[in-house]
């Protein structure tokens, strides 16, 4: 099968966290024997290679030329909304288009990304959401026969339709989780001492990532007698990095690294740690959390949005929404109960392998793209 992958962004040497889950898909599609062409819709035309994958960027006209040259069997459009659909509109109506929805294409994430109503970034995102809401409601009235949507969780599908207040046509959507590479992120049984090794790998670009809750949890734990046994490694980058992490710079057992990690570095970091501190305010799935779980790390997160679809108390700590104290209590409870930590670690690895592993998800996606899957 010849698959044309259209997206808003793709990893590069300069931007490792730019839709990295797309890159894992491409590698696995190729392992399964399929040919993939990658195109990023952009005002800037260029081409580059990333880990043996050729990537082309350009506008809608350039994209349509690339489609004509490649002659694909289908198009997998990630982050589909009004702009990607406008670029696709010039293609033959018989071309099957499968549009993946990852969040802001439907959901009003500006409310959690930027809680300050006077933040100009919030206002810009609000305008984009209003435009997209109008686009989807118009499209629903005359739904194209060649368009199917893919949501990465049931919660994402439900919230998307709720936020635009327009139900999607029956049979037009599928629920397929983002795939987790359980071969790269393999499970090695943790030792009891690793319950004190806490890892956080997150962007610091907006408040949805809830890194401020992670900081508040660490500060709260600092008053506990067991705090000195903990080590915290916090890795990431973004405009909020310095501001958010300022309160924990005082602690000797907190290591801050302002950078991004390669997939190989992420896997190596997983091996050294036992707990993954990953609070959130609005996940549609949580790929970085699931990747950590694949390696046997116990996630400490919040029971919001789609998170309960992927984490339960037997494989992680679920604090209430916006509850830093609950995050702290979850880590301290496992510190005092090593058997609980070890049991959750085993269950976390097993949960991912039963729900989101590549050997489950990739065949499901390929079946859908071939017109044989649910919703196809």
DRENDO-1510 file (C-alpha; in Angstrom, 1 decimal, always signed):
<recs>
REC; n; res; u; v; w
REC; 1; UNK; +0.0; +0.0; +0.0 .
REC; 2; UNK; +1.2; +3.5; -0.8 .
REC; 3; UNK; +0.4; +5.9; +2.0 .
REC; 4; UNK; +0.7; +9.7; +1.7 .
REC; 5; UNK; +1.1; +11.1; +5.2 .
REC; 6; UNK; +0.0; +14.8; +5.5 .
REC; 7; UNK; +0.6; +16.6; +8.7 .
REC; 8; UNK; +1.2; +19.9; +10.5 .
REC; 9; UNK; +4.7; +19.0; +11.8 .
REC; 10; UNK; +7.3; +16.2; +11.8 .
REC; 11; UNK; +10.4; +15.7; +13.9 .
REC; 12; UNK; +13.7; +17.2; +12.8 .
REC; 13; UNK; +17.1; +17.5; +14.4 .
REC; 14; UNK; +16.1; +21.0; +15.5 .
REC; 15; UNK; +12.7; +20.0; +16.9 .
REC; 16; UNK; +12.7; +16.4; +18.2 .
REC; 17; UNK; +9.2; +16.8; +19.9 .
REC; 18; UNK; +7.4; +17.9; +16.8 .
REC; 19; UNK; +4.8; +15.1; +16.4 .
REC; 20; UNK; +7.3; +12.3; +17.3 .
REC; 21; UNK; +4.4; +9.8; +17.4 .
REC; 22; UNK; +4.1; +10.3; +13.6 .
REC; 23; UNK; +7.7; +9.2; +13.0 .
REC; 24; UNK; +7.1; +6.0; +15.0 .
REC; 25; UNK; +4.1; +5.2; +12.7 .
REC; 26; UNK; +6.1; +5.8; +9.6 .
REC; 27; UNK; +8.9; +3.5; +10.7 .
REC; 28; UNK; +6.4; +0.7; +11.6 .
REC; 29; UNK; +4.3; +1.2; +8.4 .
REC; 30; UNK; +7.6; +0.6; +6.5 .
REC; 31; UNK; +8.4; -2.4; +8.6 .
REC; 32; UNK; +5.1; -3.9; +7.6 .
REC; 33; UNK; +6.1; -3.4; +3.9 .
REC; 34; UNK; +4.2; -0.3; +3.0 .
REC; 35; UNK; +5.6; +2.8; +1.1 .
REC; 36; UNK; +5.1; +6.1; +2.9 .
REC; 37; UNK; +5.6; +9.7; +1.6 .
REC; 38; UNK; +5.7; +12.4; +4.3 .
REC; 39; UNK; +4.5; +16.0; +3.6 .
REC; 40; UNK; +4.2; +18.8; +6.1 .
REC; 41; UNK; +1.8; +21.6; +5.1 .
REC; 42; UNK; +3.7; +24.8; +5.6 .
REC; 43; UNK; +4.2; +28.3; +4.0 .
REC; 44; UNK; +7.9; +27.4; +3.8 .
REC; 45; UNK; +9.0; +25.0; +1.1 .
REC; 46; UNK; +12.0; +22.7; +2.0 .
REC; 47; UNK; +13.0; +19.1; +2.3 .
REC; 48; UNK; +15.1; +17.3; +4.9 .
REC; 49; UNK; +15.9; +13.8; +6.2 .
REC; 50; UNK; +15.2; +12.6; +9.7 .
REC; 51; UNK; +16.4; +9.1; +10.7 .
REC; 52; UNK; +16.3; +7.9; +7.1 .
REC; 53; UNK; +12.9; +9.4; +6.5 .
REC; 54; UNK; +12.6; +12.0; +3.7 .
REC; 55; UNK; +10.3; +14.9; +4.6 .
REC; 56; UNK; +8.9; +17.5; +2.2 .
REC; 57; UNK; +7.2; +20.8; +3.3 .
REC; 58; UNK; +5.2; +23.3; +1.3 .
REC; 59; UNK; +1.8; +24.8; +0.6 .
REC; 60; UNK; -1.3; +23.2; -0.7 .
REC; 61; UNK; -0.4; +23.4; -4.4 .
REC; 62; UNK; +3.0; +21.8; -3.7 .
REC; 63; UNK; +1.3; +19.1; -1.7 .
REC; 64; UNK; -1.1; +18.3; -4.5 .
REC; 65; UNK; +1.8; +18.0; -6.9 .
REC; 66; UNK; +3.5; +15.6; -4.5 .
REC; 67; UNK; +0.3; +13.5; -4.3 .
REC; 68; UNK; +0.1; +13.4; -8.1 .
REC; 69; UNK; +3.7; +12.2; -8.4 .
REC; 70; UNK; +3.4; +9.6; -5.6 .
REC; 71; UNK; -0.1; +8.3; -6.7 .
REC; 72; UNK; -1.0; +7.0; -3.2 .
REC; 73; UNK; -3.7; +4.5; -2.4 .
REC; 74; UNK; -4.9; +6.7; +0.5 .
REC; 75; UNK; -4.0; +9.8; +2.5 .
REC; 76; UNK; -3.4; +9.8; +6.3 .
REC; 77; UNK; -3.9; +13.4; +7.4 .
REC; 78; UNK; -2.8; +14.1; +11.0 .
REC; 79; UNK; -4.2; +17.2; +12.7 .
REC; 80; UNK; -7.0; +17.6; +10.1 .
REC; 81; UNK; -9.0; +20.8; +10.2 .
REC; 82; UNK; -10.0; +23.6; +7.9 .
REC; 83; UNK; -6.5; +24.3; +6.6 .
REC; 84; UNK; -5.5; +20.7; +5.8 .
REC; 85; UNK; -9.0; +20.0; +4.3 .
REC; 86; UNK; -8.7; +23.1; +2.0 .
REC; 87; UNK; -5.4; +21.7; +0.7 .
REC; 88; UNK; -7.0; +18.3; +0.2 .
REC; 89; UNK; -10.1; +19.7; -1.5 .
REC; 90; UNK; -8.4; +20.0; -4.9 .
REC; 91; UNK; -7.7; +16.2; -5.0 .
REC; 92; UNK; -9.9; +13.7; -6.8 .
REC; 93; UNK; -13.1; +13.0; -4.8 .
REC; 94; UNK; -12.4; +9.2; -5.0 .
REC; 95; UNK; -9.1; +9.5; -3.0 .
REC; 96; UNK; -9.7; +8.0; +0.5 .
REC; 97; UNK; -8.8; +10.5; +3.3 .
REC; 98; UNK; -8.4; +9.4; +6.9 .
REC; 99; UNK; -8.1; +12.3; +9.2 .
REC; 100; UNK; -6.5; +11.8; +12.6 .
REC; 101; UNK; -7.7; +14.2; +15.4 .
REC; 102; UNK; -5.2; +14.8; +18.2 .
REC; 103; UNK; -6.8; +17.6; +20.1 .
REC; 104; UNK; -7.2; +21.3; +19.1 .
REC; 105; UNK; -8.7; +20.4; +15.7 .
REC; 106; UNK; -12.0; +20.2; +17.6 .
REC; 107; UNK; -11.5; +20.8; +21.3 .
REC; 108; UNK; -11.4; +24.3; +22.9 .
REC; 109; UNK; -7.9; +23.7; +24.4 .
REC; 110; UNK; -7.3; +27.4; +24.7 .
REC; 111; UNK; -9.2; +27.3; +28.0 .
REC; 112; UNK; -6.5; +25.1; +29.6 .
REC; 113; UNK; -3.5; +26.1; +27.5 .
REC; 114; UNK; -3.8; +29.7; +28.6 .
REC; 115; UNK; -6.1; +30.3; +31.5 .
REC; 116; UNK; -5.6; +34.0; +31.6 .
REC; 117; UNK; -8.4; +35.5; +29.5 .
REC; 118; UNK; -6.2; +38.5; +28.7 .
REC; 119; UNK; -3.4; +36.4; +27.3 .
REC; 120; UNK; -3.0; +37.2; +23.6 .
REC; 121; UNK; -2.1; +33.6; +22.9 .
REC; 122; UNK; -5.4; +32.5; +24.4 .
REC; 123; UNK; -7.3; +35.0; +22.3 .
REC; 124; UNK; -5.5; +33.8; +19.1 .
REC; 125; UNK; -6.3; +30.2; +19.9 .
REC; 126; UNK; -9.9; +31.1; +20.7 .
REC; 127; UNK; -10.2; +32.7; +17.2 .
REC; 128; UNK; -8.8; +29.6; +15.6 .
REC; 129; UNK; -11.2; +27.4; +17.5 .
REC; 130; UNK; -14.2; +29.5; +16.5 .
REC; 131; UNK; -13.1; +29.3; +12.8 .
REC; 132; UNK; -12.6; +25.5; +13.1 .
REC; 133; UNK; -16.0; +25.1; +14.8 .
REC; 134; UNK; -17.7; +26.9; +11.9 .
REC; 135; UNK; -15.8; +24.7; +9.4 .
REC; 136; UNK; -16.8; +21.4; +11.0 .
REC; 137; UNK; -20.4; +22.4; +11.4 .
REC; 138; UNK; -20.6; +23.3; +7.7 .
REC; 139; UNK; -18.8; +20.1; +6.6 .
REC; 140; UNK; -21.2; +18.0; +8.7 .
REC; 141; UNK; -24.1; +19.2; +6.6 .
REC; 142; UNK; -22.6; +17.7; +3.5 .
REC; 143; UNK; -20.1; +15.1; +4.7 .
REC; 144; UNK; -17.7; +13.9; +2.1 .
REC; 145; UNK; -18.0; +10.2; +1.3 .
REC; 146; UNK; -14.2; +9.9; +1.1 .
REC; 147; UNK; -13.5; +11.3; +4.6 .
REC; 148; UNK; -13.2; +9.2; +7.7 .
REC; 149; UNK; -11.9; +10.6; +11.1 .
REC; 150; UNK; -9.8; +8.8; +13.7 .
REC; 151; UNK; -9.8; +9.8; +17.3 .
REC; 152; UNK; -7.1; +8.6; +19.7 .
REC; 153; UNK; -9.5; +8.0; +22.6 .
REC; 154; UNK; -13.3; +7.8; +23.3 .
REC; 155; UNK; -13.0; +10.9; +25.5 .
REC; 156; UNK; -11.4; +12.9; +22.6 .
REC; 157; UNK; -14.3; +11.8; +20.3 .
REC; 158; UNK; -16.9; +12.8; +22.8 .
REC; 159; UNK; -15.3; +16.1; +23.8 .
REC; 160; UNK; -14.7; +17.0; +20.2 .
REC; 161; UNK; -18.4; +16.7; +19.2 .
REC; 162; UNK; -19.4; +18.4; +22.4 .
REC; 163; UNK; -17.1; +21.4; +21.9 .
REC; 164; UNK; -18.3; +22.1; +18.4 .
REC; 165; UNK; -21.9; +21.2; +19.3 .
REC; 166; UNK; -22.2; +19.2; +16.0 .
REC; 167; UNK; -22.6; +15.4; +16.1 .
REC; 168; UNK; -20.5; +13.7; +13.4 .
REC; 169; UNK; -22.2; +11.4; +10.9 .
REC; 170; UNK; -22.7; +7.8; +12.1 .
REC; 171; UNK; -19.9; +5.6; +10.7 .
REC; 172; UNK; -17.6; +8.4; +9.9 .
REC; 173; UNK; -15.2; +7.9; +12.9 .
REC; 174; UNK; -13.0; +5.3; +14.5 .
REC; 175; UNK; -11.3; +5.1; +17.9 .
REC; 176; UNK; -7.6; +4.0; +17.5 .
REC; 177; UNK; -5.1; +4.9; +20.2 .
REC; 178; UNK; -1.6; +6.3; +19.3 .
REC; 179; UNK; +0.8; +3.4; +19.0 .
REC; 180; UNK; +3.5; +2.8; +21.6 .
REC; 181; UNK; +6.7; +1.2; +20.5 .
REC; 182; UNK; +7.1; -1.5; +23.1 .
REC; 183; UNK; +10.2; -2.9; +21.4 .
REC; 184; UNK; +12.1; +0.3; +21.8 .
REC; 185; UNK; +10.6; +1.0; +25.2 .
REC; 186; UNK; +11.0; -2.5; +26.6 .
REC; 187; UNK; +10.2; -3.5; +30.1 .
REC; 188; UNK; +12.9; -4.5; +32.6 .
REC; 189; UNK; +11.6; -5.3; +36.1 .
REC; 190; UNK; +12.2; -2.4; +38.5 .
REC; 191; UNK; +14.0; -2.7; +41.8 .
REC; 192; UNK; +12.3; -1.5; +45.0 .
REC; 193; UNK; +14.8; +1.4; +45.3 .
REC; 194; UNK; +13.7; +2.8; +42.0 .
REC; 195; UNK; +10.5; +4.0; +43.6 .
REC; 196; UNK; +12.5; +7.0; +44.8 .
REC; 197; UNK; +13.8; +7.9; +41.3 .
REC; 198; UNK; +11.3; +10.2; +39.7 .
REC; 199; UNK; +11.4; +11.3; +36.0 .
REC; 200; UNK; +9.6; +14.1; +34.2 .
REC; 201; UNK; +9.9; +14.7; +30.5 .
REC; 202; UNK; +7.5; +17.4; +29.3 .
REC; 203; UNK; +7.3; +20.5; +27.1 .
REC; 204; UNK; +7.0; +23.8; +28.8 .
REC; 205; UNK; +4.9; +25.6; +26.2 .
REC; 206; UNK; +1.5; +26.0; +27.9 .
REC; 207; UNK; -0.4; +25.3; +31.1 .
REC; 208; UNK; -2.2; +22.2; +29.9 .
REC; 209; UNK; +1.0; +20.2; +30.6 .
REC; 210; UNK; +0.4; +21.1; +34.3 .
REC; 211; UNK; +4.2; +21.2; +35.1 .
REC; 212; UNK; +3.3; +23.7; +37.8 .
REC; 213; UNK; +1.4; +20.9; +39.6 .
REC; 214; UNK; +4.5; +18.7; +39.5 .
REC; 215; UNK; +6.5; +21.6; +41.0 .
REC; 216; UNK; +3.9; +22.1; +43.7 .
REC; 217; UNK; +3.9; +18.4; +44.5 .
REC; 218; UNK; +7.7; +18.4; +44.9 .
REC; 219; UNK; +7.6; +21.4; +47.2 .
REC; 220; UNK; +4.9; +19.8; +49.3 .
REC; 221; UNK; +7.0; +16.6; +49.6 .
REC; 222; UNK; +10.0; +18.5; +50.8 .
REC; 223; UNK; +8.5; +18.7; +54.3 .
REC; 224; UNK; +8.3; +14.9; +54.5 .
REC; 225; UNK; +11.1; +12.9; +56.2 .
REC; 226; UNK; +11.5; +10.7; +53.1 .
REC; 227; UNK; +12.0; +13.6; +50.8 .
REC; 228; UNK; +15.8; +13.4; +50.9 .
REC; 229; UNK; +15.7; +9.8; +49.6 .
REC; 230; UNK; +14.1; +10.9; +46.4 .
REC; 231; UNK; +15.8; +12.1; +43.3 .
REC; 232; UNK; +13.9; +14.1; +40.7 .
REC; 233; UNK; +15.1; +14.5; +37.1 .
REC; 234; UNK; +13.1; +17.1; +35.1 .
REC; 235; UNK; +13.8; +17.4; +31.4 .
REC; 236; UNK; +12.1; +19.7; +28.9 .
REC; 237; UNK; +12.0; +23.1; +27.2 .
REC; 238; UNK; +9.7; +25.9; +26.4 .
REC; 239; UNK; +8.9; +29.5; +27.3 .
REC; 240; UNK; +7.6; +28.5; +30.7 .
REC; 241; UNK; +10.6; +26.4; +31.7 .
REC; 242; UNK; +12.4; +29.0; +34.0 .
REC; 243; UNK; +9.2; +30.5; +35.4 .
REC; 244; UNK; +7.6; +27.2; +36.4 .
REC; 245; UNK; +10.6; +25.4; +37.8 .
REC; 246; UNK; +12.0; +28.3; +39.8 .
REC; 247; UNK; +10.6; +27.0; +43.1 .
REC; 248; UNK; +12.5; +23.7; +42.9 .
REC; 249; UNK; +15.9; +25.0; +42.0 .
REC; 250; UNK; +16.7; +25.2; +45.7 .
REC; 251; UNK; +16.6; +21.4; +46.2 .
REC; 252; UNK; +19.8; +19.4; +45.8 .
REC; 253; UNK; +17.9; +16.3; +44.8 .
REC; 254; UNK; +16.2; +18.0; +41.8 .
REC; 255; UNK; +18.1; +18.0; +38.5 .
REC; 256; UNK; +16.9; +20.3; +35.8 .
REC; 257; UNK; +17.8; +19.8; +32.1 .
REC; 258; UNK; +16.6; +22.3; +29.6 .
REC; 259; UNK; +16.7; +20.3; +26.4 .
REC; 260; UNK; +14.9; +17.7; +24.4 .
REC; 261; UNK; +15.7; +14.0; +24.3 .
REC; 262; UNK; +15.9; +11.5; +21.4 .
REC; 263; UNK; +13.8; +8.4; +21.6 .
REC; 264; UNK; +17.0; +6.4; +22.5 .
REC; 265; UNK; +17.7; +8.8; +25.3 .
REC; 266; UNK; +14.2; +8.6; +26.5 .
REC; 267; UNK; +14.4; +4.8; +26.6 .
REC; 268; UNK; +17.7; +5.0; +28.5 .
REC; 269; UNK; +16.2; +7.4; +31.0 .
REC; 270; UNK; +13.3; +5.1; +31.6 .
REC; 271; UNK; +15.6; +2.3; +32.6 .
REC; 272; UNK; +17.1; +4.4; +35.4 .
REC; 273; UNK; +13.9; +5.6; +37.0 .
REC; 274; UNK; +10.8; +4.1; +38.6 .
REC; 275; UNK; +8.2; +6.8; +38.7 .
REC; 276; UNK; +7.0; +9.1; +35.9 .
REC; 277; UNK; +5.6; +12.4; +37.2 .
REC; 278; UNK; +3.2; +13.5; +34.5 .
REC; 279; UNK; +0.3; +15.7; +35.7 .
REC; 280; UNK; -2.1; +17.1; +33.1 .
REC; 281; UNK; -5.1; +19.2; +32.7 .
REC; 282; UNK; -6.5; +17.9; +29.3 .
REC; 283; UNK; -4.9; +14.9; +27.6 .
REC; 284; UNK; -6.6; +13.2; +24.7 .
REC; 285; UNK; -4.3; +10.2; +25.4 .
REC; 286; UNK; -0.9; +11.0; +26.8 .
REC; 287; UNK; +1.8; +9.4; +24.6 .
REC; 288; UNK; +4.8; +10.2; +26.8 .
REC; 289; UNK; +3.0; +8.7; +29.8 .
REC; 290; UNK; +2.2; +5.5; +27.9 .
REC; 291; UNK; +5.8; +5.3; +26.7 .
REC; 292; UNK; +7.0; +5.5; +30.3 .
REC; 293; UNK; +4.5; +2.9; +31.3 .
REC; 294; UNK; +5.7; +0.6; +28.6 .
REC; 295; UNK; +9.2; +0.8; +30.3 .
REC; 296; UNK; +7.6; -0.1; +33.6 .
REC; 297; UNK; +7.5; +3.4; +35.2 .
REC; 298; UNK; +4.5; +4.1; +37.4 .
REC; 299; UNK; +2.7; +7.2; +36.2 .
REC; 300; UNK; +1.7; +9.8; +38.7 .
REC; 301; UNK; -1.0; +11.9; +37.0 .
REC; 302; UNK; -4.4; +13.4; +37.2 .
REC; 303; UNK; -7.8; +11.8; +36.5 .
REC; 304; UNK; -8.9; +14.2; +33.8 .
REC; 305; UNK; -10.1; +13.9; +30.2 .
REC; 306; UNK; -8.9; +10.7; +28.6 .
REC; 307; UNK; -6.4; +9.7; +31.3 .
REC; 308; UNK; -8.7; +7.1; +33.0 .
REC; 309; UNK; -9.0; +5.3; +29.7 .
REC; 310; UNK; -5.3; +4.4; +30.0 .
REC; 311; UNK; -4.5; +4.5; +33.7 .
REC; 312; UNK; -6.2; +2.8; +36.6 .
REC; 313; UNK; -5.2; +2.6; +40.3 .
REC; 314; UNK; -3.6; -0.8; +39.8 .
REC; 315; UNK; -1.0; +0.6; +37.4 .
REC; 316; UNK; -0.6; +4.3; +38.4 .
REC; 317; UNK; -1.5; +7.1; +40.8 .
REC; 318; UNK; -4.6; +9.1; +39.7 .
REC; 319; UNK; -4.9; +12.4; +41.6 .
REC; 320; UNK; -8.0; +14.5; +41.3 .
REC; 321; UNK; -7.9; +17.4; +38.8 .
REC; 322; UNK; -5.5; +20.2; +39.6 .
REC; 323; UNK; -4.5; +18.4; +42.8 .
REC; 324; UNK; -0.8; +18.8; +43.6 .
REC; 325; UNK; -1.3; +17.3; +47.0 .
REC; 326; UNK; -2.7; +14.1; +45.5 .
REC; 327; UNK; +0.4; +13.8; +43.3 .
REC; 328; UNK; +2.7; +14.2; +46.3 .
REC; 329; UNK; +0.7; +11.7; +48.4 .
REC; 330; UNK; +0.8; +9.2; +45.5 .
REC; 331; UNK; +4.6; +9.3; +45.4 .
REC; 332; UNK; +5.0; +9.1; +49.1 .
REC; 333; UNK; +2.6; +6.2; +49.4 .
REC; 334; UNK; +4.7; +4.1; +47.0 .
REC; 335; UNK; +7.8; +5.2; +48.9 .
REC; 336; UNK; +6.3; +3.7; +52.0 .
REC; 337; UNK; +4.9; +0.6; +50.2 .
REC; 338; UNK; +7.5; -0.9; +47.9 .
REC; 339; UNK; +5.3; -3.8; +47.0 .
REC; 340; UNK; +2.6; -1.4; +45.7 .
REC; 341; UNK; +5.2; +0.3; +43.5 .
REC; 342; UNK; +6.5; -3.0; +42.1 .
REC; 343; UNK; +3.0; -4.3; +41.4 .
REC; 344; UNK; +2.0; -1.0; +39.7 .
REC; 345; UNK; +5.1; -1.1; +37.6 .
REC; 346; UNK; +4.4; -4.6; +36.3 .
REC; 347; UNK; +0.8; -3.7; +35.6 .
REC; 348; UNK; +1.7; -0.4; +33.8 .
REC; 349; UNK; +3.9; -2.3; +31.4 .
REC; 350; UNK; +1.2; -4.9; +30.9 .
REC; 351; UNK; -1.6; -2.3; +30.4 .
REC; 352; UNK; +0.2; -0.7; +27.5 .
REC; 353; UNK; +1.0; -4.0; +25.8 .
REC; 354; UNK; -2.7; -5.0; +26.0 .
REC; 355; UNK; -4.1; -1.7; +24.9 .
REC; 356; UNK; -1.7; +0.5; +22.8 .
REC; 357; UNK; +1.3; -1.5; +21.7 .
REC; 358; UNK; +2.4; -1.2; +18.1 .
REC; 359; UNK; +1.5; -4.9; +17.3 .
REC; 360; UNK; -2.1; -4.0; +18.1 .
REC; 361; UNK; -2.4; -0.5; +16.8 .
REC; 362; UNK; -0.4; -0.6; +13.6 .
REC; 363; UNK; -2.3; -3.5; +12.1 .
REC; 364; UNK; -5.6; -1.7; +13.1 .
REC; 365; UNK; -4.5; +1.5; +11.4 .
REC; 366; UNK; -3.3; -0.3; +8.3 .
REC; 367; UNK; -6.6; -2.2; +8.0 .
REC; 368; UNK; -8.4; +1.1; +8.3 .
REC; 369; UNK; -6.3; +2.7; +5.6 .
REC; 370; UNK; -6.9; -0.3; +3.3 .
REC; 371; UNK; -10.6; +0.1; +3.7 .
REC; 372; UNK; -11.1; -3.0; +5.9 .
REC; 373; UNK; -11.1; -1.5; +9.4 .
REC; 374; UNK; -13.9; -0.2; +11.7 .
REC; 375; UNK; -15.4; +3.0; +10.3 .
REC; 376; UNK; -13.7; +2.4; +6.9 .
</recs>
